[in-house]
Amino acid sequence: MQYHSLSLVKNNYNVDLIGYGGSQLIQNLRESKRLNFLALPATPEMLRFLPSLLRYAVKVLFQIFVLFWTLFVRTKKPAYMLVQTPPAIPTLFVVVVASWMRGSKLIVDYHNYAHSILALSVGSKHPLVIFSQWYERILSQFSYANLCVSEAMKKDLKKTFDVNAIILYDRPPGMFKPTPINTRHELFCKLAAVNKLFRVHPDTTDSKCTLFTQMLDDESVQLQDNRPFLIISSTSWTEDEDFSILLAALEKYDAKACKGDDLPSIMCIITGKGPLRSYYESIIAKKEMKKVAICTLWLSAEDYPTLLGCADLGVCLHKSSSGLDLPMKVVDMFGSGLPVCAVHFGCLHELLRHDHNGYVFHNDMELADQIEQLVGGFPVSNQQLTKFRDNLSSFQSLRWDHYWKLHVMPLLYGQ
């Protein structure tokens, strides 16, 4: 929703952005006088002592109250309400009622189905999943306009909900781009100050030298010749991403690299936060690899695109619960000129074309083989990696603002 908000304020709309805190807004939004961020209170901790079904019911009632209070008391009457789903319960119900009572036009931006995500944890036949699907189908009929993120989702919305949607492909804003060498050095120095994996000598920090960059006597910066190959994967640490695939692939790579096959060292950075982070961190801590280092980070809204622009390869483990949404993390990586290896699912071909701008894999063995192919000759970029980067140039030329003005602005002018 931040990208929608940014486009709106750029086009002189006043925006009330409603959401949970915990993450910093992108800089342009923080500095905008046209944006008012309204943070929702977190669910009270005392609810965790309740039985699961009762806890869920009380949580939903609490969220309904908070959302209604925010939409009716903390905000002025809006011309439009724009909501991204999922989540859907109780958000869709509240915004349908609020938009009707306040005379606002409701635009729903479908990024997935809430019932398909719920099915990951309780099974597709669970009564809550059946209710959620019915709930989404009924409430889908009350919107003024609908957006979705893929051609596959557009077709499914029409077939399943009889909803007509406009495809608004996710595209990266201008902040996602290859990172200049001096900015790389600044970021790696910042990371080295708090994490020894980024230092040449683990026990000492040096403002002129990191594992990846070094500043020369004339204050110019160059990349280290013996730097590791940098892989980045971003995640929300949820059930629809199986990081055991990446860990197994890196172990296979490490075993082969340790046999003396002239393969470079790898640093794999995994960014993000979420419910399964501590679970996977405990697994990572037990790994004993000599040619592979794994680091988990949480980065600011400014540092994340900078890091993407420093990397050599992206890995995406997002496996859509519905098979209909496209991973935003791949969009950001492509915007940074970063080729990607991504796990296969139904409509991925709408974004990533195998052997054109990256690779598609089905298991850890395929991923390990793909990594081995792409690190060949490092630090000199090999022919395949160069081809992928060159093929991303057309994707990088079409940014979020272009698609937003093309597909969303006409909805607003139609008031």
Salt bridges, closest charged atoms under 4 A:
GLU45 OE1 - ARG48 NE 3.06
ASP109 OD2 - HIS4 NE2 2.92
ASP109 OD2 - HIS111 NE2 3.14
GLU136 OE1 - HIS115 ND1 2.73
ASP162 OD1 - LYS158 NZ 3.00
ASP240 OD2 - HIS318 ND1 3.71
GLU241 OE2 - LYS329 NZ 2.16
GLU251 OE1 - LYS287 NZ 3.20
GLU281 OE2 - ARG277 NE 2.85
GLU302 OE2 - ARG30 NH1 3.27
ASP303 OD2 - LYS190 NZ 2.61
ASP325 OD2 - HIS318 NE2 2.99
ASP355 OD1 - LYS387 NZ 3.42
ASP364 OD2 - LYS252 NZ 2.44
GLU366 OE1 - HIS362 ND1 3.19
GLU372 OE2 - LYS256 NZ 3.06
ASP401 OD2 - LYS10 NZ 2.96
